[in-house]
Amino acid sequence: MKNILLTMEYDGTSFSGWQRQPGKRTVQGELERALSIVCKCPVQLNGTSRTDAGVHALGQKASFKGDFGIPTERIPIAANNLLAGGMNAMGKVGDLRILSAEEMPENFHARFDAKGKKYIYKILNCQELKIFSRNQYYHIKKELNLDAMKRAASFIV
């Protein structure tokens, strides 16, 4: 029995969040589908946390256990091929990609052993939103009051 930790990134624009939901495209659902094919057994992921619809991730983690033959280092290659559309989609990338897979001790759990989370909020403060930025930034046209923002942020620390 292997216990695998995945690190992944995704553009959450077309996902209904992390958690599997009937009839909706989710990050967990897509990963479990691809991994179940690759590992040739049902896979259920334990994510470090959930995300809302439209949220992106740069290094989210998830773990799963299973008795499968594929070498751990081959899991991202095979799963990413499926996530990018299959047919040996060399050079193609989907909106979800596994960056790495590593074996962990049997008692490891992605959620309960997580050390923390880091969130990045991006504001694009300009009149016209650039087309390639539309899914990455919160767009605000009017001038921002930076002093008020700094005062408010001091309460979050």
Phi and psi in degrees as GROMACS dihedral restraints (atoms count N, CA, C in turn):
[ dihedral_restraints ]
;  ai    aj    ak    al  type     phi  dphi    fc
    3     4     5     6     1  -100.9    20    10
    4     5     6     7     1   148.7    20    10
    6     7     8     9     1  -120.3    20    10
    7     8     9    10     1   111.3    20    10
    9    10    11    12     1  -109.0    20    10
   10    11    12    13     1   133.2    20    10
   12    13    14    15     1  -105.8    20    10
   13    14    15    16     1   124.1    20    10
   15    16    17    18     1  -104.1    20    10
   16    17    18    19     1   144.0    20    10
   18    19    20    21     1  -116.7    20    10
   19    20    21    22     1   130.7    20    10
   21    22    23    24     1  -136.9    20    10
   22    23    24    25     1   163.9    20    10
   24    25    26    27     1  -133.7    20    10
   25    26    27    28     1   150.8    20    10
   27    28    29    30     1  -158.2    20    10
   28    29    30    31     1   152.6    20    10
   30    31    32    33     1   -94.8    20    10
   31    32    33    34     1   109.6    20    10
   33    34    35    36     1   -78.7    20    10
   34    35    36    37     1     4.5    20    10
   36    37    38    39     1   -51.3    20    10
   37    38    39    40     1   -45.3    20    10
   39    40    41    42     1  -103.4    20    10
   40    41    42    43     1    17.0    20    10
   42    43    44    45     1  -106.5    20    10
   43    44    45    46     1   147.5    20    10
   45    46    47    48     1   -91.6    20    10
   46    47    48    49     1    43.5    20    10
   48    49    50    51     1    91.9    20    10
   49    50    51    52     1  -172.8    20    10
   51    52    53    54     1   -77.4    20    10
   52    53    54    55     1   -55.0    20    10
   54    55    56    57     1   -68.0    20    10
   55    56    57    58     1   136.9    20    10
   57    58    59    60     1   -56.4    20    10
   58    59    60    61     1   135.0    20    10
   60    61    62    63     1  -141.5    20    10
   61    62    63    64     1   136.4    20    10
   63    64    65    66     1   -59.9    20    10
   64    65    66    67     1   131.0    20    10
   66    67    68    69     1    73.3    20    10
   67    68    69    70     1     8.8    20    10
   69    70    71    72     1  -126.1    20    10
   70    71    72    73     1   147.9    20    10
   72    73    74    75     1   -84.1    20    10
   73    74    75    76     1   117.1    20    10
   75    76    77    78     1  -127.4    20    10
   76    77    78    79     1   161.4    20    10
   78    79    80    81     1   -63.3    20    10
   79    80    81    82     1   -49.6    20    10
   81    82    83    84     1   -59.8    20    10
   82    83    84    85     1   -43.7    20    10
   84    85    86    87     1   -61.5    20    10
   85    86    87    88     1   -44.8    20    10
   87    88    89    90     1   -66.4    20    10
   88    89    90    91     1   -43.3    20    10
   90    91    92    93     1   -63.7    20    10
   91    92    93    94     1   -46.1    20    10
   93    94    95    96     1   -62.3    20    10
   94    95    96    97     1   -38.0    20    10
   96    97    98    99     1   -62.0    20    10
   97    98    99   100     1   -51.4    20    10
   99   100   101   102     1   -65.2    20    10
  100   101   102   103     1   -43.7    20    10
  102   103   104   105     1   -67.6    20    10
  103   104   105   106     1   -34.5    20    10
  105   106   107   108     1   -63.9    20    10
  106   107   108   109     1   -36.0    20    10
  108   109   110   111     1   -70.6    20    10
  109   110   111   112     1   -47.9    20    10
  111   112   113   114     1   -64.1    20    10
  112   113   114   115     1   -43.0    20    10
  114   115   116   117     1   -87.4    20    10
  115   116   117   118     1    -8.8    20    10
  117   118   119   120     1    57.4    20    10
  118   119   120   121     1    36.9    20    10
  120   121   122   123     1  -160.7    20    10
  121   122   123   124     1   156.1    20    10
  123   124   125   126     1   -61.9    20    10
  124   125   126   127     1   134.5    20    10
  126   127   128   129     1  -119.0    20    10
  127   128   129   130     1   131.7    20    10
  129   130   131   132     1  -123.3    20    10
  130   131   132   133     1   120.8    20    10
  132   133   134   135     1   -88.5    20    10
  133   134   135   136     1   146.2    20    10
  135   136   137   138     1  -112.4    20    10
  136   137   138   139     1   106.6    20    10
  138   139   140   141     1   -84.2    20    10
  139   140   141   142     1   157.2    20    10
  141   142   143   144     1   -65.8    20    10
  142   143   144   145     1   -33.3    20    10
  144   145   146   147     1  -166.5    20    10
  145   146   147   148     1   172.8    20    10
  147   148   149   150     1  -103.6    20    10
  148   149   150   151     1   158.6    20    10
  150   151   152   153     1  -125.7    20    10
  151   152   153   154     1   157.2    20    10
  153   154   155   156     1   -82.5    20    10
  154   155   156   157     1   170.3    20    10
  156   157   158   159     1   -58.5    20    10
  157   158   159   160     1   137.4    20    10
  159   160   161   162     1    83.1    20    10
  160   161   162   163     1    -3.1    20    10
  162   163   164   165     1   -85.8    20    10
  163   164   165   166     1   138.6    20    10
  165   166   167   168     1   -99.4    20    10
  166   167   168   169     1   161.0    20    10
  168   169   170   171     1  -137.5    20    10
  169   170   171   172     1   141.4    20    10
  171   172   173   174     1  -105.7    20    10
  172   173   174   175     1   -17.7    20    10
  174   175   176   177     1  -165.0    20    10
  175   176   177   178     1    42.6    20    10
  177   178   179   180     1   -69.6    20    10
  178   179   180   181     1   149.7    20    10
  180   181   182   183     1  -117.2    20    10
  181   182   183   184     1   152.6    20    10
  183   184   185   186     1  -155.0    20    10
  184   185   186   187     1   150.9    20    10
  186   187   188   189     1  -127.5    20    10
  187   188   189   190     1   157.8    20    10
  189   190   191   192     1  -155.3    20    10
  190   191   192   193     1   155.7    20    10
  192   193   194   195     1  -117.2    20    10
  193   194   195   196     1   150.1    20    10
  195   196   197   198     1  -177.2    20    10
  196   197   198   199     1   164.1    20    10
  198   199   200   201     1  -110.4    20    10
  199   200   201   202     1    95.2    20    10
  201   202   203   204     1  -140.2    20    10
  202   203   204   205     1   158.9    20    10
  204   205   206   207     1   -93.4    20    10
  205   206   207   208     1   -19.6    20    10
  207   208   209   210     1   -64.0    20    10
  208   209   210   211     1   133.3    20    10
  210   211   212   213     1   -61.8    20    10
  211   212   213   214     1   142.1    20    10
  213   214   215   216     1   -53.0    20    10
  214   215   216   217     1   -43.3    20    10
  216   217   218   219     1   -68.5    20    10
  217   218   219   220     1   -15.2    20    10
  219   220   221   222     1   -89.8    20    10
  220   221   222   223     1   -14.8    20    10
  222   223   224   225     1   -57.6    20    10
  223   224   225   226     1   -50.7    20    10
  225   226   227   228     1   -60.1    20    10
  226   227   228   229     1   -39.9    20    10
  228   229   230   231     1   -61.8    20    10
  229   230   231   232     1   -50.0    20    10
  231   232   233   234     1   -68.1    20    10
  232   233   234   235     1   -45.0    20    10
  234   235   236   237     1   -67.0    20    10
  235   236   237   238     1   -41.0    20    10
  237   238   239   240     1   -64.1    20    10
  238   239   240   241     1   -33.0    20    10
  240   241   242   243     1   -60.5    20    10
  241   242   243   244     1   -47.3    20    10
  243   244   245   246     1   -64.7    20    10
  244   245   246   247     1   -42.3    20    10
  246   247   248   249     1   -66.5    20    10
  247   248   249   250     1   -22.6    20    10
  249   250   251   252     1   -93.4    20    10
  250   251   252   253     1     2.7    20    10
  252   253   254   255     1   117.5    20    10
  253   254   255   256     1    -5.9    20    10
  255   256   257   258     1    77.7    20    10
  256   257   258   259     1  -164.3    20    10
  258   259   260   261     1    57.7    20    10
  259   260   261   262     1    40.2    20    10
  261   262   263   264     1    51.0    20    10
  262   263   264   265     1    58.0    20    10
  264   265   266   267     1   -68.5    20    10
  265   266   267   268     1    55.8    20    10
  267   268   269   270     1   -59.0    20    10
  268   269   270   271     1   132.0    20    10
  270   271   272   273     1    82.7    20    10
  271   272   273   274     1   -10.3    20    10
  273   274   275   276     1   -96.3    20    10
  274   275   276   277     1   151.6    20    10
  276   277   278   279     1  -137.4    20    10
  277   278   279   280     1   138.4    20    10
  279   280   281   282     1   -87.6    20    10
  280   281   282   283     1  -163.2    20    10
  282   283   284   285     1   -92.4    20    10
  283   284   285   286     1     7.5    20    10
  285   286   287   288     1  -144.1    20    10
  286   287   288   289     1   129.6    20    10
  288   289   290   291     1  -144.4    20    10
  289   290   291   292     1   136.9    20    10
  291   292   293   294     1   -84.3    20    10
  292   293   294   295     1   124.0    20    10
  294   295   296   297     1   -85.8    20    10
  295   296   297   298     1   -35.7    20    10
  297   298   299   300     1  -158.8    20    10
  298   299   300   301     1   158.7    20    10
  300   301   302   303     1  -136.4    20    10
  301   302   303   304     1   133.9    20    10
  303   304   305   306     1  -142.7    20    10
  304   305   306   307     1   146.0    20    10
  306   307   308   309     1   -78.1    20    10
  307   308   309   310     1   138.6    20    10
  309   310   311   312     1  -122.2    20    10
  310   311   312   313     1   166.5    20    10
  312   313   314   315     1   -60.7    20    10
  313   314   315   316     1   156.0    20    10
  315   316   317   318     1   -55.6    20    10
  316   317   318   319     1   -36.0    20    10
  318   319   320   321     1   -88.4    20    10
  319   320   321   322     1     3.2    20    10
  321   322   323   324     1   -70.5    20    10
  322   323   324   325     1   139.9    20    10
  324   325   326   327     1  -138.4    20    10
  325   326   327   328     1   123.8    20    10
  327   328   329   330     1   -54.4    20    10
  328   329   330   331     1   -43.6    20    10
  330   331   332   333     1   -73.5    20    10
  331   332   333   334     1   -48.2    20    10
  333   334   335   336     1   -77.1    20    10
  334   335   336   337     1   -21.5    20    10
  336   337   338   339     1  -101.6    20    10
  337   338   339   340     1     5.9    20    10
  339   340   341   342     1   -65.2    20    10
  340   341   342   343     1   141.8    20    10
  342   343   344   345     1   -93.0    20    10
  343   344   345   346     1   -15.3    20    10
  345   346   347   348     1   160.4    20    10
  346   347   348   349     1  -179.2    20    10
  348   349   350   351     1  -135.8    20    10
  349   350   351   352     1   154.5    20    10
  351   352   353   354     1  -131.9    20    10
  352   353   354   355     1   126.4    20    10
  354   355   356   357     1  -110.8    20    10
  355   356   357   358     1   142.5    20    10
  357   358   359   360     1  -124.5    20    10
  358   359   360   361     1   122.3    20    10
  360   361   362   363     1  -110.9    20    10
  361   362   363   364     1   126.9    20    10
  363   364   365   366     1  -116.0    20    10
  364   365   366   367     1   130.3    20    10
  366   367   368   369     1  -116.7    20    10
  367   368   369   370     1   131.1    20    10
  369   370   371   372     1  -106.7    20    10
  370   371   372   373     1   111.0    20    10
  372   373   374   375     1  -103.4    20    10
  373   374   375   376     1    92.0    20    10
  375   376   377   378     1  -160.1    20    10
  376   377   378   379     1   169.1    20    10
  378   379   380   381     1   -71.7    20    10
  379   380   381   382     1   -46.0    20    10
  381   382   383   384     1  -112.5    20    10
  382   383   384   385     1   126.0    20    10
  384   385   386   387     1   -77.2    20    10
  385   386   387   388     1   131.0    20    10
  387   388   389   390     1   -76.5    20    10
  388   389   390   391     1   139.9    20    10
  390   391   392   393     1   -58.7    20    10
  391   392   393   394     1   -37.6    20    10
  393   394   395   396     1   -80.6    20    10
  394   395   396   397     1    -4.5    20    10
  396   397   398   399     1  -104.7    20    10
  397   398   399   400     1    -7.3    20    10
  399   400   401   402     1   -60.6    20    10
  400   401   402   403     1   -28.1    20    10
  402   403   404   405     1  -101.6    20    10
  403   404   405   406     1     2.7    20    10
  405   406   407   408     1  -112.8    20    10
  406   407   408   409     1   -15.7    20    10
  408   409   410   411     1  -131.8    20    10
  409   410   411   412     1   153.9    20    10
  411   412   413   414     1   -90.0    20    10
  412   413   414   415     1   122.2    20    10
  414   415   416   417     1   -94.1    20    10
  415   416   417   418     1   125.8    20    10
  417   418   419   420     1  -128.7    20    10
  418   419   420   421     1   122.3    20    10
  420   421   422   423     1   -81.1    20    10
  421   422   423   424     1   -40.4    20    10
  423   424   425   426     1   -75.8    20    10
  424   425   426   427     1   157.5    20    10
  426   427   428   429     1   -63.6    20    10
  427   428   429   430     1   137.4    20    10
  429   430   431   432     1   -88.9    20    10
  430   431   432   433     1   146.5    20    10
  432   433   434   435     1   -93.4    20    10
  433   434   435   436     1    93.6    20    10
  435   436   437   438     1   -64.3    20    10
  436   437   438   439     1   -35.8    20    10
  438   439   440   441     1   -63.1    20    10
  439   440   441   442     1   -43.9    20    10
  441   442   443   444     1   -65.4    20    10
  442   443   444   445     1   -37.1    20    10
  444   445   446   447     1   -66.0    20    10
  445   446   447   448     1   -41.9    20    10
  447   448   449   450     1   -65.1    20    10
  448   449   450   451     1   -41.4    20    10
  450   451   452   453     1   -61.4    20    10
  451   452   453   454     1   -45.9    20    10
  453   454   455   456     1   -63.9    20    10
  454   455   456   457     1   -39.9    20    10
  456   457   458   459     1   -66.1    20    10
  457   458   459   460     1   -27.8    20    10
  459   460   461   462     1   -63.9    20    10
  460   461   462   463     1   -23.7    20    10
  462   463   464   465     1   -79.0    20    10
  463   464   465   466     1   -15.3    20    10
  465   466   467   468     1   -86.9    20    10
  466   467   468   469     1   -27.3    20    10
